[in-house]
Every structure is written in structure tokens, then in C-alpha cells.
């Protein structure tokens, strides 16, 4: 029997379904066994979740007891290999705080440029993989096409494309090669118009909106309670960004850089760019908003660089 819904173009049918127990967990080979979720489902509705926490430990902290602060930098690359530059930065800032080291201005600006490029690269993976998980392959290829150009820039700087060990206590391991800034500017100039393609592929796509808007809602209180950070936290409407609200060591790195935290206020996001409108079905804290925050942060990172 057909079910009447608001959109006349869409017809939904009442289908009898039985409850199923489904095992769900990370798909990447390096993360097998870390987490197992036993889902009780009725069609696409998850009524119960039973988590089983697994084990994956590289003993990085123990290894670090026998290394100098700089020798431990390669281990920070593995904390998040999709944003390894930013992981290098976190460790470098901690060490510099402990020894009360004042960073040279040039190194500060280099770190900002590299970190924001790392943010773009990381968000591109998130965007592309999101589409892949929903059954569309094209956004994944579009995202990785541009990400490869950022990895080319990183390779010129430090010789690596994934685990860099470039940002280190005291500054960075090497100066930028000749002509690198010009290549970076050229990439950003051609990349910004490409973002409209991503919005057309996913952000405003009717199927994508239906699969993400109003789904997986996390209230601000829940996001804070679970210790969420970054775009996940801001996607729930929490106005918090370490670049502005963190410890002085972090905030002073962005001295002189004007940016507005990407978070919804009074029903609107910062309107310094021509962003797509928030769909009517979207609810603050849902999957769509978490995706949208990442997309807006990509544009913001371009401006900062």
C-alpha cells in the first residue's frame, strides 16, 4: 500500500520487515577489532545498539619514554594519518609550552599555512568517503583529485605524502622550496570554484539530504558530554574553536588572522560566501549539519591561507 507524503514525486510503500541483528564496525584493515556494534534493526531503523570495545594499542607512549621530543614526532603522524601535519603541530605546541619556547614569526606563519592545507585535505577525505558510504562513487574521486594536489605540495615541502614529520618542536624541519608559495596560490585559485561541484554532488542533492537531514541528531549537551571536538562539536551548534578559544599557545598562532567560527547562530551560518541554503528538513546537530560545517571550513581555510 502506498503512503501519502508531502512530496508528490516520491511514493513510499509500507513493507513488512523483521527485526535483524547486524554486526557493524570499522571497515579499514588497520582498525578491525577496535569496535563492534551489535545493532537491532527494523528496516533502516536502529532500535538498540550494544557496543563491544576492542583493543588496538601501539605502545606509542611507552616508546616515547625512551625518545627525545623530536624523535617522537613520527609517532604523532600516526595519530591521524589523514591530518598528520596537524598532529605534528599538537605535539610541537606541548613541548614548546613546557620549555617556554617563543616561536619565530616566520615559523608561525608557515605552521598556519601547512595546518590549514591539512585541514582541507582531511575534510576532502571526509566529504568523499561520506558519498562513498551512501553509495555514490563520483564525489570520492572529485575529492581525491584535489587532495592529491595538496599532497603534491606537502611532498615538495618534506618529501612525504602521508606521514610528514614536518612541524616539529622549535618550528618546522625545512624552509619552503623556491616557488612553493606561488604553486600554493595557484592551487587555491583553481580549487575554490571546484567547491561548487561538491555542493551540487552532495550538499544540495535530494537523495543526500534525505539520507542525512534529521538523522543522527546530537544536541549540544550530548556533543559536549561525549567529548566531541571540531566539526562534530560545531555541527551541534557549540561555538567553540581551539584556534580562538584554546590555550594561549594555540590562539597566538592565529594572531592577525581574521576568521569567524563556523557554527550556526540564530538559524544561519556565517554568510561571507555564497553557501547553499540549509534544507528545511535539516536539524541542528544532525548528519547534514556535520557535513556542512566541514564544507564551510574548507572555504574558510582557503581564506586563511
Secondary structure as GFF3:
##gff-version 3
##sequence-region A 1 305
A	DSSP	beta_strand	2	3	.	.	.	ID=ss1
A	DSSP	beta_strand	12	13	.	.	.	ID=ss2
A	DSSP	beta_strand	19	25	.	.	.	ID=ss3
A	DSSP	three_ten_helix	29	31	.	.	.	ID=ss4
A	DSSP	beta_strand	35	42	.	.	.	ID=ss5
A	DSSP	beta_strand	45	53	.	.	.	ID=ss6
A	DSSP	alpha_helix	60	64	.	.	.	ID=ss7
A	DSSP	alpha_helix	73	77	.	.	.	ID=ss8
A	DSSP	alpha_helix	84	98	.	.	.	ID=ss9
A	DSSP	alpha_helix	105	133	.	.	.	ID=ss10
A	DSSP	alpha_helix	138	158	.	.	.	ID=ss11
A	DSSP	beta_strand	167	168	.	.	.	ID=ss12
A	DSSP	beta_strand	171	172	.	.	.	ID=ss13
A	DSSP	alpha_helix	180	192	.	.	.	ID=ss14
A	DSSP	alpha_helix	195	198	.	.	.	ID=ss15
A	DSSP	pi_helix	199	203	.	.	.	ID=ss16
A	DSSP	alpha_helix	206	212	.	.	.	ID=ss17
A	DSSP	alpha_helix	220	225	.	.	.	ID=ss18
A	DSSP	alpha_helix	230	234	.	.	.	ID=ss19
A	DSSP	alpha_helix	242	245	.	.	.	ID=ss20
A	DSSP	alpha_helix	248	251	.	.	.	ID=ss21
A	DSSP	three_ten_helix	252	254	.	.	.	ID=ss22
A	DSSP	alpha_helix	287	304	.	.	.	ID=ss23
###
